[in-house]
């Protein structure tokens, strides 16, 4: 092939790709596109950038023809239009301290030391670090995002994946290598065999270095179709489960559609996905009303902890990860009352360098209000867990003196110390500031290290290049990261040899002893990592005296159920187990069965009817919801018998509601509880949600309440002219509003806005859901008719789905003004006598 032609074709394709698959579609074309920031919106500015992409694409097309004809290639881009300037929405200067000077304003608990490792002056590529991982050689890899929120047509410094060689004695950087350059929004990566799997929406790539020079030279696209409607919500934060599958996530606004060997996966809005790179299986692990689930970790026993970054909402994964063919889970409780939000990264502290009673603590980074790292003690709570905040915080900045410190991630190093990335940004948030606000930083990034000097650092284990036997021996180590990196290295070896050696290694452990349970579980996870079923080992663990091992064996059986004879029997036994955690995994597992197994699955799940444990009861409801949705399950499950009692007592307020109005109410309830609709924010009980309380500051709400009864804050927005709420539902709302003394919708303080649903809901849907709300939670207001919605939709179509401001709505429909009475109908004259 003519290499000059090839080069021009690739460059043209790159420009067209950035134009066609821009990673901020919702902010350019969607409902946030027309929000004004200092008088200018994203649609105008980013739209002009897309026009320049078109010009660059056309310019390179001319280059292709020139190269094909053997003419000199002289591609110029002097026809690009000037970029539209955007004024900053923060006028006051906010100076950036150096990484060393910033260190002076970071505080830690007694006994912990924080050290400077690197910043942009020592490693120029270290800008806006977004994810990091240690490889089997002990090197630190970091995804850097200097173009945040995305590249422009004139970008010259692109996003990168860099590799840092660290001094084993000091932890300082000896060498920095750029493994991969020219990226756009590399929001997640993870090691796989001899390379890395990397996210660059809409694609998931497998990238390798085949000639040993430390730089990527080979790429394979594994999957495509991951959406990127909002770049900081795009697919992110890849992490491993102990059994070798990878977990990644989407945020709100996304419409992901991925074609795989196993069929098409589709999802709307937020979700956690489970991906097996060795089989190419991609499934929805937790579809939920997430805003941006950027945090995900697995504990010592293989339970996943999921964090929704925007609200720093933290969930126990096994409780709400039962399978759903369609729709999403909702209204699941958080296990920890976190001090503040948002959280871009989490970790489990698993390092004997730190105190014994710190082991297993949950680490949670935070970048607004309190800028630092929280530490929470995790304990068992029935089938689930609960968290307790431990003070003082593991790391915290003095915001008045070093307010740009934004810890974006934390990881345990091979020597047991903790490395902390600092995003180092003056501005945080897409909604609160214009995407091209000049105060968005593209020049800074920091790396710090936490140690506990009174305790010795660990001697890093040799992993790279080790024999299968030596790697298996590491699976008894305390540190989670050692065991994980050993299994990553094992995956480079021939699977047949690994399985044979693992089975031999496991013989030394006694399945009847509690102290051997985790070692045998690691052996089972190695089998799972290599896609091998070991029925004997699985059977031993299903009978283990350690219930947490039994629970994980049930979980492994679910993912290998297609090759396990009568795998359903394992779930039937699990729901009868005396231990609640095992019951939870059992009832979760039942949701994955279908076809001829549906009746047995329903019967097994029904045996837990009346379960008192929150996690088991919640998962039971979700499993029954899935089984009832199957063709074989229709009419065989009375979902009302398994419903949360709280969800059945909200309305209708008018007990005489009947006929078409009752039908409308029932339809509205279904709309309210749909995936990523009303229930996600306003909750099943209509009480909404609050932002964390800050000392000395007034209370702030996250999502306003909808109720009107004692115990519910009053929401007068529902009353009066129904056109007001119709407009809000259709187009959305932003701007500060006060309800019962709490402020909502103030984007300047990081509060969320009401997203319009007009493009998702029909006139009938809008009328129904408003009728449900106006007749629930203590409200007793007249139903809303589809004709009213149709009339309003027609009247406001000139707004092009743009969000309403509070001022606009209140000017058109002031609070406290009674609804206009419908015109009286003419009295019928038929049958009346003339006077």
N, C-alpha and C positions, 0 to 999 in steps of 0.2 A: 504494500500500500504506500502511496505517496504520503510521507510523514507530515509534510507541510499541509496537505489537505486535511489529514487526520487531526492535526493540532487546531486548525481553524474550525473544523466541525465540532470538536470538543468544546472549544471556547464559545461558539454560538449556542451549543446545547446548554452550557452552564448558564449563560445569560437568560436564555428562555426558561430554564428551570427555575431560576430565582424570580422570574416574573410570573410564571404560571403557578408555582407552588410557594408563593411568598408565605413566610411563617407567622404572619400577623394578620391573617385574613379578617378576623372579627373586628380588628381595630381599623382596618382599611375599608372593608365593605359592609361590616355588620353594624350592630346597634351602637357600638362605641365610636364608630367612625366620625360622627358629626358632633361629638362633644367638643366644645370650644375651650382651648387653653390659651389664655391671653389673646383671645380673638381668633385663633386659628386651630383647625381640627386636623386629625390624622389623615382623613380621606384626601384632603387637599395636598398635603405635603407628601405622603407616601404614594398617592396617585401620580404625582409628578415624577417620583422616582421610577414607578413602573413604566411611565412613558419613556423615560430615558433608557430603561432596560430594552424597550422595543427598538429604540434607535441603535443601541449597541448590538442587539441581535441582527438587525439589518446590516450594520457595518461589517460584522463578521461573515455574513452571507456573501457580501461582495468579496471578502478575503478568500472564501472558499472557491469562488469562481476564478479569481486571479490565480490561486495556487494550482487549480486544475488545468488552467491554460498555460502554465509555466511562466506566468508574468510575475514581476516583483510584488511581494505582499506588503502593502502599506496601509494597514488598518488604522485609521484615525478616528478619534471620538471627539473631534472638535465641534461636532454638531449637537452635543448634549446641551439641554437647557440648564440654566443656573439653578442650583438647589434653592428652594424656598426657605428663607430664614425663619427660625422659630424663636421667639423671645422666651427667656427663662421665667418660670413662675415662682422662683425664689430669688429675690434680688440681693439678699445679704450674702456676703462672702463666707464660705465655709472652707477654711484652709485644710489641706491634707498634711498631716504629720508624716514624717518618715516612719518606716517600720520600726526602727530603733526608738525614736522619740515616742511613738504611740505606746510602746511597751511600758513606759513609766505610768501610764494611766489604766493599766489592766490589773485587776485585783483577783486573788485566788484564796481558797481556804488555807488555814494554817497547815503547813507541811507540804504544800504544793508550790512548785516553782514554774514560772512561765519564762520561756526563752525565745528570743528572736532567731528565726532560721533563715528567712529570705524575704526579699521584696522585689519590686520592679527595678530597683537600682542594681541589685546583685544578680538578678535573673530577669532580663528585659521581657522575656516571654510570659512571665508570671503575672497575668492581668485577668482580673475577674475569674478566679478559680471557681468551678462549679461542681466537680466531683473528683475524688481521689481514691486510689487503691494501691496497696503494696503488692508487688508481684512475687513470684517464687524465688527471685534473686535478691529480694529485699529492697528493690528500687521502688521509689514513689512515683506513680504516674498521676498526672493532673490534667483534666480537661479545662482549657482556658477559653474564655468567651469575651475577648476585647471588643467585638462588634455589637455586643448586647445593645438593643434587643434584636437586631439582625443587620446583615450587611447592607450597604447601599451601593448604587452603581459606581461610586467613586472610591470604594473601600480599597485601601492599600495594605493594611495589616489585618490578616484574617485570623480566625479562631484556630486553635491548635490543640494537639495532644502531646504533652511534653513528658520526659522521663528524667527523674532526678536520681543520680547516684549519691548516696549518703555516706558520710564518714561513720563507721561502726562504733567509734569511740565517742564522738561529739554530737552526732546526729546532724551535723551541718552538711550543706550541699557541696559535693566535690565536683560534680559535672552535670550540666543540663544538656539534653538532646531533644530536638524536636522530632518526634516520631512521625507525626502527620500534620501537614499544614494545609491552608486553603479551605478550611472548614467553615460551616455556617451553623451556629447553634449546636455544638456537640454536648447535649445535655445529659449524656450518660454513656458509660462504657464498662466493660467487664472482661477479664481475661478468659480465653477459651483456647485450649490446646496450645498451639505455638503462636497464637496471635491474640487479637482483641476483637470483641464484638462492640460495635459503636453505633450510637443513634445519631442520625442526621435526618430528621423528618423530611419526607415521609418514609425514609428508608432505614432498615437495620442492616448494617454491613459487617462482614467478617474481613478483618484487615490483618495482613501478615508482613513480616520482613523475611524475605526468602534468601537474601545474600549476606546476611549477618552484619550489615553496616549500621544497624540501629535505626533505620528509617523504613517506613512502610513502602512496599513496592508491589503489592498484590492485594486486590479487593474482590470480594464476592458479595453481591446483594442477596441477602437471605430472605428478606420480606420487604414489601412496599405497601403503602396505604395507611400508615400511621398519620393521623391528621395533625395539623399545626395551625389552628386558628388563632392561637395566642402563644407567642414563642416561649414565655416562661411557664406555660401550661403544657408544652409539648412533651412527647414521650420522654421519660427521664428516669434517672436514678436506678440503674440496673443493679440488682443484688442477687446473690445465689441463695437458694435454700440448701440445707445440708445434703439433700439428695440429688443436686446437680441441675435442677431447673432454675431458670432465671426469671426474675420478677421485674416488671417495668410498669409505667403508669401513664395515664392521660389525665388532663384536667378538663374543666368545664369548657363549653363551646365547641368541643371537638366532635367530629363525625368520622370516626375511624372505620375503614373498610379494607380488610386485608384478605387476599386470596392465598390460601395455603394448600399443601397437598391433601389436607384433611377437610377441605371445604372453606367457605368464606366466613370470616369473623366480622361481625358488625357491632358497633357500639356507639351510643350517643352520650356525650358528655363524659364525666369522670369515671375511671375504672382502673383497677390493678389487673394486669395480664400475667399469665404464667406461660413461659416459653421454654420448650425443650429444644435447644439448638441441635442436638444429635438426632432428633426425630422430626424436627420442624413443626411440632405441634404447638399451636398458639391458642390459648383459651382465655375466657374472661374469668379471672380469679375472684375479684370483688367488684361487681358493678354497683356503684353507690353514688349518692349525690355529693361527691367530692367537688371542691373548688380546684384544688391543686395538690394531689397526694405525693409530695416530694420526699417523704421519709419512709423507710422500710428496712426493718432489721429482723433477724431470727435469733431467738435465744438459744441457750445451751441445749434445750430439749426439742428444738425445731419448731417452736411456735412463732408465728409472725406477728410483729407489732407494726401497725400501719399509722402513718401520720399525714393528715391533710394540712399542708403547709399554711394556707391562708389563715385559717382560724386556729392553727396549732391544735387540732382535734386529734386525739390519740385513741386508737381502737385495738382490741384484741382480735387478731385476724381469724382464728378458727371459729369465732362466734358468728361472723357474718359473711363467710365465704362458701356457704352452701351453693350448689349450682342453680342457676336460673337460665333457661333458654332465652328468655326475653325479659325486658324490664330491669329493675334494679332494686336492691335492698334499701331500706330507709329507716330513719329514726332509731339507730343503734346507739347505745350509750357509750360514752367515753370512760376509760378506766382511770383517768387521772385528771384532776382539776388543775390544769397547767397555769402558771402565774401570768403569762402573757403570750402574745402572738406577734408575727408569724414565725414558722420554723422551717428552714430550708434543708436541714439534715439531722440525722439521728444516728446513734450507735449504742451498742451494749458494751459496758466496761468489763472486759475479760482480760485481765492482766495481773499477774502476781507481783508486779512492780508496785502496784497500789495496795492499800490496806485490804485485809481479808474481808472486812465487812462492807467493802465497796464493790465486791465482785457481783456481777449481774445487774448493777445499777444501769438505769436507762438514761442516756445522755441526749439532750434535746437542745439544739442551737436556737437562738432567737435574735431577730434583727430589728425589731421596733419595740419601743417602750423600755424593755430591759434588753440590752444588747450584750449577749453573752451566752453561756451554756448552763442550762438547768441540769440538775441531777435528781433523779427520782428513784426511791427504793421500790422495787417490784415484789409483791407478795401474792400468794394464791388467794383467790376469792371464789369459792365454789368451783365451777367449771372454768372460770376465767381468772383474771388477775386484777389487782388494784395497785395504784401508784401513790406514793407519798413524797412530796417535795422535800428535799434535803437542803438546808441552808448552812453556810452561805453558798451562793452559786459557785459552780466549778470555775467559772471564768466570767468576768464582767468588766465592761469599760465604764469609765466616768464620761457620760455623754456630753457633759458640758465642756470637757477638755479634749475628748477624742471621739466625737460623735459619728465618725465615718467607719468605725469598726463594725463590721457585719459578718459574724462567723457563719460561713456557708457549709461547713462540714467538719467532722471530727472522725479520726480513725486511729486504731491501736497499731503501733509500729511493731516490727519484729523484735525490738529490744524491750517492748512493754510500755514505752512512753506513748503519749497521745500527741498526734499532730492535728493542728487546727488551721483550716483555711479561712482567710479573711477576704470577703468579696470587695471590701473597701469602697463604699459608694456613698456619695452625698444624698442621692435620691433613691428611693425604694418604691416600687409599684408601677404597673402599667397604667392603671386607671387614673391614678392621682396626678400624673404628669404626662405631657406629650411624649410620644415615642422618640421624637428627635429633640427633646429639650436639651439645650447645650450643656446643662449641668449633669447630664448622664455621663458618668466617668468611663473613659476608655484607656486609662493609663496606669491604674494602680492595682495591686494585689499583694497579699502578704501570706506568710506561713510562719506559724508559731509552734512551740513544742512545750508540753506539760510533763513534768516529772515529779517524783516524790523522793527527794534526795536522801531521806533517812532509810530508804529501802533500796537494795541493789537493783540495777537494771537487769533485764534478762539477757542471757546469751542467745543471740539469734540462732534458730535451728537451720541447719543446712538442708535445703529442699531442692533447689535446682539441680537436675542431673542425677539425683539420688536413685538408688535401686528401688524396686517395688517393695521389697522387704523393709528397707529403712523408712520408706514413706508410710507404710502401714503402722510401723511402731509409733509414728508421730500422732496417730489417731487416739492415743490415750492421753495426750497433752491437755492441760487445763485450758489453754488459750484458744478461743474460737477461731482466731485468724490463722493460727498454726495448722489446725485441723483442716480448715477450708483450703488453705494454700497447698497442703499436702494432697488433697483430693484433686485440685486443679492440676498438679504435677502428675498425679496418677493417670489422669485422662490423656496424657501424652503417650502413655505406654499402650501396648497391645491389650485390648480388653480381655481376651481369653487368658492371657498370663496374669492379669490383675485379678480376675475372678478366682482363678485356681489358687493364687497366693492368698487372697482374702479368706477363702474358705479354710485353708490350712491355718492361717493366723487366728481365726475365730475359735478354733478348737480348744485353745488354751483357756477360754472363759467358760464359766459355769452359768447356764441360763437360769438356774434356780437361785442365784445370789444377786441381791440388789446392787452390790458394788460392781458387778460385771455388766449390768444392764446397758449402760451407755456405750461401753466398748462394743457390745454386740449390735447395738443400734447403729453405730458407725459402720460396722461391717455391712449391715443391711443397706445403709445409705450409699456405700460404694457400689453395691449391686445395682441400686436404682440409678446411680450416676452413669453406669455403663449399660443401662437398659437390659438388665438381666434379672430374671425372677428366680428366687431361691425359696421354694416353698417350705423347706425344712427350717431354715433360719427364721422365716416369717412366722411360722407356727410356734417356734420357741419364744419369740418376742410377744406374740399374742397371749401367751401364758405367763409372761414375766411377772415377778412379784413387785416390780416397779411400775405403777400405773401410768406414769408419763411415757415409759417405753411402750406399754401396751397401746396407748393412744396414738403414738407415732407409727406403730406398726399398722394400725387401722388406716392411717392416712396414706402410708405407702401402698397398701392394698388397693385403695381407691384408684391410684394412678396406674396400677398394674392389673386392674380388674379384668381386662380383656384376655389376660393369660392366666388367670387364677380360677381353677374349677370352683364354681359356686361361690364367687366372691361375696355375693349378697348375704350368705350365711355368716360371714365375718361381721357384717354390719348388724345383723339380727342378734348376734351374741353380744356385740359391743353395747347396744342400747340396754341390755340387761345387766351390764357390769355394775358393780357396786360403786365404782368411782365415777364422779361426775365428768371429769375430763374425758374419760373413755366414752361415756355416754354421748358427750358432745361430738366427738369425732365420729361416732357411729351414726347419729342422726344427721350429721352433715353429710356423711358418706351415702346415705340412702337417697339423697337428692340427685345423685349421678346415675341412678338406674332408671330404665324405661322399658318399653315393649312388654314382653311376657313377664318381666320381673316387677312390673308396676304394682300389681295387687299385693305381692309379698312385701314390697317396700312400704306401701301405705299401711299395711297391718303392723309392721314392725315399728313404724313411726308412731302410730296411734297408741302403742303400748305406753308411750311417754306422756299421753294426754294428762294434763293437770300438773305437769312438772313445775316445781317451785323455784328451781334455780333459774336466775335471769337468763344466762347464756344458753342453757339447754332449751328453755321455753321459747326464746327468740328464734333460735335455729330451727326448732320444731315447726314454728309457724311458717318460716321461709321454705322449709322442705316440703311441707304440705301444699304450699302455694305452687311450687314447681310440679309436684306429682299430680295435683289436680288439673294442671294446665295441659297435661299429656292427653292424647286421644284415648289412651287406655284408662286414664284416671278421671275422665269427665263423669260427674254425677256420683263419684264414689267417696268424695271428701266434702264434709260440711265445714267450710272454712270458718264459719262463725263459731264453731265449737273450739277452735284453736286461736281465735282472735285475741289480741291484747284487750283486756277489759276496759282500759283507758280509751281505746280507739272506738269503742262501741257506745260511748255514753255522751257524745258531744251534741247530738241533735237528732231529728229536727226540733227546733224550739217550739214551733207550732205543731202540737201533737195531732192536730186535725188536718195536717197537710196531706192531700190525697190527689188521686188522678194524675193529670199531666204535671202538676207541680211536684208531687212526690217522685215521679219518674225523673223529672229534671234534677231534683235533689240527689237521687241515687246515682245518676250519671255524673253529677258534679263531684261526688265523693270519689268515684273512680278516677276522674281527672286529677283531683287534688293529690291522690296518692301515686300518681304515675312517676316513673323514673325522672329525676331531675326537674320535677315540677314543684308545686307549692309546698308539699310536705318536707322537701329537702331543707328549706330555710325556716319556714314558719312552724315546723314540727307537727306531729300527729295531733297534739292537743291544742294547736293554735297559739301557743304561748310565745313562739318565736325564740330568739336567743340573744344573749347579751355579750358584749365585749368584756375582756378582763377589767376588773376594777383597778384603777390606778390611785395610789395614795394622794390625797389632797386635790383630786380632780373629780368633776361631776360624773355620774354614771352615764355610760354610753351603751346604746343597743347595737346589736348586729343586724337582727331581722325583727321587724316590729310584730307585736302580738295582734291577734285578730279578734280577741274575745271581748265580752261585755258583762261578765258575771263577777261576783266577789272572788278575789284572788287573781283575776285577770286585769291587767292594765286596760284602761278604756281607750278604744281606738275610734275616734269620731270620723275618721276618713271613710268608713264604710257607709255612714249615714248621709242623708240628704240626697242630692242629685246623683243617681247611679251612673251617669255619664262620666263622673270623676273616676270611679274605680274601673270602669270599662276602658277608659283611655290609659290608665296605669297598667292594666293587665296587657293591653294590646302593645303598647310601646315601651313600657318601663318607666322608671322614675329615678332621678338623682337630685341630691341637694339635701341640706340639713332640714330635718323636721323633728318636732318634739312631741312625744307621747308619754303622758304621765311622768314628766320630769326627766325623761331620758331622750337623748338625741340619737337619731338614726339617719343614715344615708349621707353623712358628711364625708365626701371623698378626701377632703384635705386632711382628715385625721385617720384615714385608712379604713373607714367603714364601707361595707359593701353597698352596692346599689341594687335596685329592683330591675331585673332583666325582663324585657318585654317578651311576651309569649304569643304575640299576634301572628307570627309566621309559623308557629307550631300548632295553634289551636283554631278550630273552626268557630263560626259564630255560635253554633249550638254548644260547643265545648266551653267557650267563655261564659255564655249565659248560665250553663249548668254549674260550673265551678264557683261562680259568684253567688249563685243561689245557695249552694252548699255552705259557703262561708257565711252568708247573711242569715242562714238558718242554723248555724252551729256555734259552739263556744259561748252560748248565752245570747247571741244576736237573734233578734226576731224581726227581720226586715223582709219586705216583699220580694218574691222571686224576680229575677232578671230574665227578660225574654230575648230570644235570638234576634228578633226584629230590631230591638234596641241596639244590640251589638252591631248589627249590619249597618244601621243608620250612622252610628258613631264611626265605624271603620271607614265608611265612604267619606264622611266629613273630614277626617284627618289624614287621608291618603297622601296629601301633599307634604306631610312630614317625612315621608320615605322611611318609616319605621324608626326614626330617631327618638332617643329617650326624651321624655318630658322633664323639665325642671320643676321643682316644687313651686317656684314662683309662677310659672306658666299655668299649672293646674289650679292653683288657688286663685289666680286672677279670673280664670274662666268659671271656677266652681268653688266659691268660698265655703269654708267650714261653717256649720251652724245654720245654713240656709236650708229650709225644708225642701224635700223633693217636690217637683211640680206635679200637681194632681193631673191624672189622665183626663182628657176631655170626656165629659159625661155623655153616655150613649143616648141617642134619641129614644124616647119611650115608644115601644111598639103600639101601633094604633089598631092593629087587627083585632076585631072582636069588640071594639069600644063603640058605645052608642053616642050618636051626635046629640048635643044638647039642643 
